[in-house]
Each structure stands twice: as structure tokens, then as C-alpha cells.
Amino acid sequence: MKNYAIGWDIGGAHVKVAVIQEHQIIAIYQAPCPLWQGLDKLEFAVQTLLAKLPLEINQRHALTMTGELVDLFANRHDGVQQIIHTMTRLLASDNVQIFCGKHGLLSVTAIDETHYDAIASANWLASATLAAKHIHNGLFVDMGSTTTDILLCENGHVVAQGFSDYERLISGELIYSGIVRTPVMAVVQSIWDNGKNVGIMAEHFATMSDVYRLTGELSEHHDQTPTADGAAKTIAASAQRLSRMVGDDFHVAELARWQTVANDIREQQKQRLQHSCALQLARHASAEKMTVCGAGIGRFLVQEIAANLTCSYLDFSTLFAANHELEFSPADCAPAVAVAYLLE
């Protein structure tokens, strides 16, 4: 009978799962999960993904999460407890391990409320720990749909200053800026348009998915979130949403104008993240050339940042043997892949 190690990353907007068999990734899937709308959204996403998994009964599961942050729950501890309870019921297995940050994987039967702080939003540490063993000295940068994690690695180990989200927002190791869900108004205060500096409206008219759709860098495969206005995911609709950010209207003949605006917003986001990466690199005393390991659907931006900082670049996906028919890249769903490998 085949043995499968299955890693789950339960987010507030997506559920990701990776399946490993005999040291090879054989499947990676992702499903949208607006968890703030109710636990039934998690149940639906997990059941959808379970239907895609191998039918063999000898499955071991590892679980990490960030979904405990959503306002469905009274607090983070409540979120951790409810997610663990829901997942163990859905997986119908006692062979479930929970990723507890610095404590590693613990059996679900050994978990109590004293572990909840370590479990909450620790998915970044799983993937960074795996990456650190390969890059030795440098940064692990995971830029996803909503956030960017920036972790310094030294001598094959993660050297984190913060471990909770609160601590990591202080240290600059967690930046709430991503490729898809982030509102444009959270990224820039003004844009350059037709030779003028124009202020941005503090309205949820457009998201970064519109920006990267206009730059031609957003794969439909990676965009599983509704648009700001619930309208179409087309280039024209994205330009219309972006034009609203400066109180204007979109006309088809002016598409190039809004593509230029999108590139300006892209550059401002990149510069902020590059500054944060430089601050983390400055903590490393050595003058040796550093490596940046990029993960997440925004890693194309991470690669540019690495070049600007004169660092070598390593894609997280290249660290693993994988079936070439995977639905998602290992780098797209790094924490799920990482906890699966830690389990194996």
C-alpha cells in the first residue's frame, strides 16, 4: 500500500494542499475559501480538495494555518481551536499532525490550548525552515495573494525576530501587501498620470489583481478572489476599476494610459518590498553574496528585487522533485508543501 504525506495550509481566503509520496510531490491543489463568511466555506473547500486526493487509506496529514485571524472567530485561540476541530472531523483520521512553529509537528491528540499561540499563523516558519537548509545565508521571501513574508536565514537556519503576526509586523518580516487581494489604496497614496501626481481615493474600487492583470503578469489560475466590484476579470474591467481610484472614467482608446498607471503602482509596491528586504539583509554582518529564495505567486517580483539587491535568486520550486503535471507549482503553495515534507 502506498503511503501519502498530505500537507494542508488553511488560510482566510484559500485552502492549499500538497501530496507527497516517496519524496516526490504528486499533487498540489488550491481552492478559494472566504472563511470570514462561515465554517461551511472551509468545509466546502476541504471537501472539494479531498475529492481530488488519492483514495488509498494510508494517509498522514499535517496542518498549518493563518485562517484563525478572520473575524468569524472571537479571537485567535478560538480560531485555532475551531479550525483544528473542523479539519480533524473532515479528514476523518486520528493521524493528523499540527505545525506548532518552533515546536515542529505535534499529534492532534497532544494539542491543548497552551499550543495555540505557537500554532497561530506559523505557516511561514515551515516553508522558511525548509528553504533555509538550501540557501544557507540569505532571505526567504514568499509573496502571495495577500501578504509577503521576509525571513533572514543564516547558516541554514531561520533567524526570525518575531513569531506572532504582531511581532512580525513590528520587525518588518511580515508585510501586508500581495499580488491579488490587497486594495490599491493600501499600496499607494498617489500615482503618476499624464505628467501629474494624482492622489488616490481611499475607496475599495480596485485591488492589486487589477494592477497585475493590466501589466500582463497575473495568471487566471492564481486569481480565485472576486473583484472589488464583483464585475468581470478582464483587462478592460480592470482598467475601469483603476480609473475610479482617481475619479476618472475608462475609455478603450486610453488603455495604454491605465497600463502605465498600473506599472507605476507595481513599481511603488516593489520599492516598498525591496526596502524591507534590504533592512533584513542588513542584519547579516557578512559581506558575502546572499541568496534570495522566492516563493508565492508574486515571486516574479521577488526575483527582480533579488537582482536589484545584487543577490542570487533561487526559486522555491526547484528544491523539490515533482510530477510535471502539477496543477500548482510548489512555490505557489509553499507552506502546504513544507508541512508535507516535514511530515514525511
Secondary structure, DSSP 8 states (H G I E B T S, - for coil): ---EEEEEEE-SSEEEEEEEETTEEEEEEEEE--GGG-HHHHHHHHHHHHTTS---S-EEEEEEESGGGSTTSSSHHHHHHHHHHHHHHHHT-S-EEEE-GGG-EEEGGG--GGGHHHHTT-HHHHHHHHHHHHHSSEEEEEE-SS-EEEEEEETTEE--S--SHHHHHHHTSEE---SSSSBGGGT-SEEEETTEEEE--SS-S-BHHHHHHHTT---GGG--S--TTS---SHHHHHHHHHHTTT----GGGHHHHHHHHHHHHHHHHHHHHHHHHHHHTT----S--EEEEESTTHHHHHHHHHHTT-EEEEGGGGS-B-TT-SS-TTTTHHHHHHHHHH-
